[in-house]
Amino acid sequence: MKKLALALVLLIACDPAEFRPAKGVKDLPSAKAAHRVHDSTCESIGFVIKAESIEDIATTAAHHGATEFKVLNDRVSTTSTPPRRSTALSPYDAVSTARSIATMSSSLPPTPRHRARDLGIPLEGLPGPRDAITDVPGVMVGFSTLVEGARVRTGVTAVLPRGLGSHDPVFAAWFPLNGNGEMTGTAWIDESGFLEGPVMLTNTHSVGVVRDAVVAWQARTGRLVQPWSNPVVAETYDGTLNDINGFHVTAAHALAAIESANDGDVAEGNVGGGTGMVCFGFKGGTGTASRRTREPEREHQEGGYTVGVLVQANFGLRAQLTIAGVPVGKEIPLPPPPAPATEQGSIIVVVATDAPLLPHQLKRLARRAALGLARTGGCAGNGSGDIMLAFSTANAGAASSTAPTTTLEMLSNAQITPLFEATICATEAAILNALLAAETMTGLDDRTVEALPHHRVRALLQRYGRA
């Protein structure tokens, strides 16, 4: 039978010493891949195995009465939870389920993981309905994710300030906390105060192709604000897990990210530009969060403005990771990641708000994102490109050239502090959500970066009295 390159995670409630693979099934030769897998509640034990056929996998699943199993096909994984029974799954049921998973595995998203609030992490602030940047009305987010073979782990993220239906510029400002990175188009943001298109995030060596793709898309669809374009494309380095010098991102991937944009829930972790990123020595990637302010006269009611944040988190060293004041990175004795001992990461922070802020105020907002970064332990090391951009969806039509003057609305500086607090809290939460959503990934040169273990985070929060 043709070898299928499938692997299986069994979450079973048996004694590990009693586990025996079925006939035709072999333990994975790689110690890194054959480790026991614990779920987030640490109540089940899993084993990773491989087999030459779906039938062999299903037989082992049935033999051990698996409550959940995961099939990986070309390193893209999905999870199936069979109906609970008092006895083991029949081989027929297991085979049917495994076949359906293998067929769909290339198109389904990764298994969902808990977000920061789900784990009981005591985060400050009042989140929006989705706890995402799309809680800011009009903002859309799209992704293109590349996971191919053993070497390609990258992608593109698109943030559209006014969605796909409008190319009306928004007021914006940016802030480089540490400039060992790139964000194109910022000279014109400084000069004009406007962001005239989407914000694109990708890997360091794909900035050029994504920039050119945005220009072509704007020209083809009539979205050019001027006869030329200065697209905003930012990057972080994913060369630990991705063949970054293979230049696998194409214009089609950038276009796919834009055209897939929507205003719903935002995927996190190993997705889009965050696919191959590493954060604090754990698997990092894309994360998002939002916070709402309350108007002074409605202190105990919902109201005020919304601040949404999206991050591409690829920064920090293991020992620096701090969650709710707990030194999580120092407390988790996992093997060191296959990364340099000195920081070579970066983070891009995109801050959106519906508050009527002008560019000089948005610059202040962008700076506050750095404080959210610091809450998680980040220190903007020399090798890190830590760049923040903030925009406001208020004052629609402010960039219109049809009238000699424009009437604007501006929030008083005396009322801006709650927005600072919301930005700090949302940035911290977005980084933690990126870490918690990301899953263990193996990529370039068989390097594996482990996911942040949820059950260890819970235990540490409890031990330090922060749960």
C-alpha positions in Angstrom: 0.0 0.0 0.0 1.2 3.5 -0.8 2.8 5.2 2.2 0.5 8.1 3.2 2.8 10.1 5.4 0.1 10.3 8.1 0.6 10.7 11.8 -1.9 10.3 14.6 -2.3 11.8 18.1 -4.3 9.7 20.4 -5.7 11.3 23.5 -6.3 8.3 25.7 -6.9 7.6 29.3 -4.6 4.5 29.7 -1.4 4.0 31.4 1.5 5.1 29.1 3.4 1.9 29.9 0.5 -0.1 28.4 0.5 1.7 25.1 1.3 -0.6 22.2 0.9 0.4 18.5 -1.2 -1.9 16.4 0.5 -4.1 13.8 1.9 -2.1 10.9 2.2 1.0 13.1 5.7 2.3 14.1 6.7 4.8 16.7 8.1 8.0 15.1 11.9 7.8 15.0 12.2 11.4 16.0 12.2 11.9 19.7 10.9 15.4 19.3 7.9 14.1 17.4 7.3 11.1 19.5 6.9 12.9 22.8 3.8 12.5 24.9 1.1 15.1 24.1 -0.9 16.6 26.9 -4.1 18.5 26.4 -4.7 21.9 28.0 -6.3 20.4 31.1 -3.5 17.8 31.6 -6.2 15.1 32.0 -5.3 13.0 29.0 -2.1 11.5 27.6 -1.4 11.3 23.9 1.1 9.5 21.7 2.2 10.4 18.2 2.5 7.5 15.8 2.8 7.0 12.1 1.5 4.3 9.7 1.5 3.3 6.1 -2.3 3.3 5.8 -5.4 4.9 7.3 -6.6 1.4 8.3 -3.5 0.9 10.5 -4.1 4.3 12.2 -7.8 3.5 12.7 -7.0 0.1 14.1 -4.7 1.6 16.7 -7.4 4.2 17.5 -10.0 1.6 18.0 -7.7 -0.7 20.0 -7.0 2.0 22.6 -10.5 3.5 22.7 -9.3 6.9 21.6 -11.5 9.8 22.7 -9.8 12.1 20.2 -7.3 11.7 17.4 -5.6 13.9 15.0 -4.4 13.0 11.5 -1.7 14.9 9.8 -1.3 14.9 6.0 1.7 16.7 4.7 2.0 18.4 8.1 -1.4 20.0 8.0 -3.5 18.7 10.9 -7.2 18.4 11.8 -8.8 16.9 14.8 -11.8 14.6 15.1 -13.8 13.7 18.3 -15.7 10.5 17.8 -19.0 9.9 19.7 -18.3 9.0 23.3 -19.0 5.3 24.0 -18.4 3.0 26.9 -16.4 0.7 24.7 -13.7 1.4 22.1 -14.5 2.6 18.6 -15.2 -0.1 16.1 -12.5 -0.3 13.4 -15.2 0.5 10.8 -16.2 3.8 12.5 -12.6 4.8 13.1 -11.6 4.1 9.5 -14.6 6.1 8.2 -13.7 9.1 10.5 -10.0 8.9 9.6 -10.8 8.8 5.8 -13.0 11.9 6.1 -10.3 13.8 8.1 -7.6 12.9 5.6 -9.7 14.1 2.8 -10.4 17.5 4.4 -7.1 18.1 6.2 -5.6 20.4 3.6 -8.5 22.9 3.9 -9.5 22.9 7.5 -8.0 25.3 10.1 -5.8 24.1 13.0 -7.4 22.8 16.2 -8.7 25.7 18.2 -6.8 26.6 21.4 -7.8 28.7 24.4 -7.4 32.5 24.4 -6.0 34.4 27.3 -9.3 35.0 29.1 -10.4 31.4 28.6 -7.4 30.3 30.7 -8.4 32.7 33.5 -5.4 35.1 32.9 -6.4 38.3 34.9 -6.2 40.8 32.1 -7.4 44.4 32.5 -9.9 46.3 30.5 -13.3 45.6 28.9 -13.0 43.7 25.6 -15.3 44.1 22.6 -17.7 41.3 21.5 -15.0 39.5 19.5 -12.0 40.7 21.6 -10.4 41.4 18.2 -9.4 44.3 16.0 -12.6 43.8 14.0 -14.5 45.1 16.9 -13.6 48.5 15.5 -16.5 49.1 12.9 -15.4 48.8 9.3 -12.0 47.1 9.9 -11.5 43.8 8.1 -8.7 41.2 8.3 -7.7 38.6 5.8 -5.0 35.9 5.6 -3.0 33.8 3.1 -1.2 30.9 4.8 1.6 28.9 3.2 2.4 25.5 4.8 4.1 23.4 2.1 6.3 20.4 2.4 9.0 20.5 5.1 10.4 24.0 4.4 7.7 26.5 3.7 6.0 28.1 6.8 5.0 31.7 6.0 2.1 33.8 4.7 0.5 37.2 4.4 -1.9 39.2 6.6 -4.0 42.1 5.4 -5.7 44.7 7.6 -8.2 46.9 5.7 -9.1 50.0 7.8 -12.4 50.6 6.0 -13.0 47.2 4.6 -13.1 46.1 1.0 -15.9 48.5 0.1 -14.0 51.7 0.6 -10.6 53.1 -0.2 -11.2 56.4 1.8 -7.9 57.1 3.6 -7.7 57.2 7.4 -5.7 59.3 9.7 -2.6 57.4 10.9 0.8 57.6 12.6 3.6 55.1 13.3 6.3 54.6 15.9 9.5 52.6 15.7 10.3 51.4 19.2 13.4 49.6 17.7 14.1 50.1 14.0 15.8 46.8 13.1 12.9 46.1 10.8 10.8 47.5 7.9 7.5 49.1 7.4 7.2 50.7 4.0 5.1 53.8 3.2 5.8 55.5 6.5 7.4 58.6 5.0 4.1 59.5 3.4 2.2 58.8 6.7 4.6 61.2 8.5 4.2 63.8 5.7 0.4 63.6 5.1 -1.0 62.1 8.2 -3.0 59.6 6.1 -2.9 55.8 5.5 -4.1 55.3 1.9 -4.6 51.5 1.7 -4.3 48.2 3.6 -1.7 47.4 6.1 0.1 44.2 5.0 2.2 41.9 7.1 4.6 39.2 5.9 8.1 37.9 6.3 11.2 40.0 6.0 12.2 39.0 2.5 8.7 39.1 1.0 8.1 42.8 1.6 8.9 43.8 -2.0 6.6 41.3 -3.7 3.7 42.1 -1.4 4.2 45.9 -1.9 4.1 45.5 -5.7 1.0 43.3 -5.4 -0.8 46.0 -3.5 0.1 48.7 -6.0 -1.2 46.4 -8.9 -4.4 45.6 -6.9 -5.1 49.3 -6.2 -4.5 50.3 -9.9 -6.6 47.5 -11.3 -9.6 48.1 -8.9 -9.5 51.9 -9.0 -8.4 52.3 -5.4 -5.4 54.7 -6.1 -5.8 57.9 -4.1 -3.1 59.5 -6.1 -1.7 58.6 -9.5 0.9 56.6 -7.5 0.9 54.5 -4.3 3.0 54.2 -1.2 1.8 50.9 0.3 2.3 50.0 3.9 4.0 46.6 4.2 5.6 45.5 7.5 7.6 42.4 8.3 9.1 40.0 10.9 11.7 37.3 10.3 10.5 33.7 10.1 13.8 32.1 8.9 13.9 29.7 11.9 11.0 27.6 10.6 10.6 29.0 7.0 12.8 28.9 3.9 12.8 32.6 3.9 15.4 32.9 1.1 13.2 30.6 -1.1 10.9 33.6 -1.8 7.8 31.5 -1.7 5.3 34.4 -1.2 3.9 35.6 -4.5 1.6 38.4 -5.6 -1.2 35.9 -5.7 -0.8 35.2 -2.0 -1.0 38.9 -1.2 -4.1 39.3 -3.3 -5.7 36.3 -1.6 -5.1 37.8 1.8 -6.8 41.1 0.7 -9.7 39.4 -1.0 -10.4 37.1 2.0 -10.7 40.0 4.4 -13.8 40.1 6.5 -15.1 41.8 9.7 -15.8 38.6 11.7 -13.7 36.6 14.2 -10.0 36.8 13.5 -7.9 33.6 13.2 -4.8 33.5 15.5 -1.5 31.7 15.9 0.0 29.9 12.9 -1.8 31.9 10.3 -1.0 34.5 7.6 2.2 36.5 8.1 2.4 34.9 11.6 2.6 31.4 10.3 6.3 30.8 10.9 7.0 33.2 13.8 8.6 32.5 17.2 7.8 34.5 20.3 9.7 34.2 23.6 11.2 30.9 22.4 7.7 29.4 22.0 5.6 29.2 18.8 4.3 32.7 18.1 2.4 34.3 15.3 -0.8 36.3 14.8 -2.8 37.6 17.8 -5.6 40.1 18.3 -7.6 41.8 21.1 -9.8 44.8 21.7 -10.7 47.1 24.6 -13.6 49.6 25.0 -13.6 52.8 26.9 -16.5 54.2 28.9 -17.7 57.8 28.7 -17.2 59.7 32.0 -20.9 60.2 32.6 -21.6 56.5 31.9 -19.0 55.0 34.0 -21.0 51.8 34.9 -22.5 51.3 31.4 -21.3 50.2 28.0 -20.2 53.1 25.7 -17.3 55.1 24.6 -14.8 54.1 22.0 -13.1 50.9 20.9 -9.4 50.2 20.4 -8.5 47.0 18.5 -5.0 45.6 18.1 -3.5 43.0 15.8 0.1 41.8 16.3 2.5 39.7 14.4 4.5 38.4 17.4 8.1 37.2 16.7 10.1 38.7 19.5 11.6 38.0 22.9 13.8 35.4 24.7 12.4 32.5 26.7 13.4 33.8 30.1 11.7 37.2 29.4 8.1 35.9 29.0 5.9 37.4 31.7 2.2 36.7 32.0 0.1 38.7 34.5 3.3 39.4 36.4 4.3 35.7 36.6 7.8 34.8 35.2 6.4 32.0 33.0 9.4 31.8 30.7 11.8 31.1 33.6 9.5 28.6 35.2 8.8 26.3 32.2 11.7 23.8 31.7 11.2 23.0 28.1 14.2 22.4 25.8 15.5 25.6 24.3 14.2 26.4 20.8 16.3 26.1 17.7 17.0 29.8 17.6 19.9 32.1 18.4 20.6 32.9 22.0 20.4 36.6 21.1 17.1 38.1 20.0 16.6 38.2 16.2 12.9 38.6 16.3 10.5 41.5 15.8 6.9 42.5 16.4 4.4 44.5 14.3 1.6 46.1 16.3 -1.4 47.5 14.3 -3.7 49.7 16.5 -7.2 50.7 15.2 -9.8 52.9 16.9 -13.0 54.6 16.1 -12.2 57.5 18.3 -11.8 60.8 16.4 -8.0 61.2 16.7 -5.8 63.3 14.5 -2.3 62.1 13.4 -0.4 63.7 16.3 -2.7 61.9 18.8 -2.4 58.6 16.9 1.4 58.9 17.3 0.8 59.0 21.1 -1.4 56.0 20.8 1.2 54.1 18.8 3.8 54.8 21.5 1.6 53.3 24.2 1.5 50.0 22.4 5.1 49.7 23.5 4.0 49.6 27.1 1.8 46.6 26.3 4.8 44.9 24.8 6.7 45.6 28.0 4.0 44.0 30.1 4.8 40.6 28.5 8.5 41.0 29.1 9.6 42.4 25.7 12.5 44.8 25.9 13.0 45.7 22.2 16.5 44.2 21.8 19.0 45.3 19.3 18.1 42.6 16.8 14.4 43.3 17.0 12.3 45.4 14.7 9.4 46.6 17.0 7.2 48.8 14.9 3.7 50.2 15.8 1.1 51.8 13.6 -2.1 53.4 14.7 -5.1 54.6 12.6 -8.6 56.0 13.2 -11.7 55.2 11.2 -13.4 58.4 12.3 -13.5 61.6 10.1 -14.5 59.8 6.9 -13.9 61.9 3.8 -11.2 64.0 5.5 -8.8 63.3 2.6 -11.2 64.5 -0.1 -9.7 66.9 -2.6 -13.1 68.2 -3.9 -13.3 71.0 -1.3 -10.7 73.6 -0.3 -11.4 73.0 3.4 -12.6 70.1 5.6 -14.4 70.1 9.0 -12.9 67.6 11.4 -13.8 66.1 14.8 -11.0 65.7 17.3 -11.1 64.2 20.8 -9.9 66.5 23.5 -6.5 65.6 24.8 -8.0 65.7 28.3 -10.2 62.7 27.3 -7.5 60.6 25.6 -6.0 58.7 28.6 -8.6 55.9 28.5 -7.6 55.2 25.0 -3.9 55.0 26.1 -5.0 52.4 28.7 -7.1 50.5 26.2 -4.1 50.3 23.8 -1.8 49.0 26.4 -4.2 46.4 27.6 -5.2 45.3 24.1 -1.6 45.0 23.0 -0.7 42.8 25.9 -3.7 40.6 25.4 -3.1 40.3 21.6 0.5 39.1 22.2 -0.7 36.5 24.8 -3.5 35.4 22.4 -0.9 34.8 19.7 1.2 32.6 22.0 -1.8 30.7 23.3 -3.3 30.1 19.8 -0.1 29.0 18.1 0.6 25.3 17.8 3.8 23.4 17.9 5.4 23.6 14.4 8.2 21.7 12.7 9.7 23.4 9.7 13.0 24.2 7.9 15.8 21.7 8.6 13.5 19.7 10.8 13.5 22.4 13.5 10.6 22.2 16.0 9.3 25.1 18.1 7.0 24.1 20.8 3.7 25.7 21.7 3.2 27.4 25.0 1.7 24.7 27.2 -1.6 25.9 28.5 -1.8 23.6 31.6 1.6 24.9 32.8 0.4 28.5 32.4 -2.7 27.7 34.5 -0.6 26.0 37.2 1.9 28.8 37.4 -0.9 31.4 37.7 -2.4 29.5 40.5 1.0 29.0 42.3 1.7 32.7 42.1 -1.8 33.6 43.3 -2.8 35.2 39.9 -5.5 32.8 38.8 
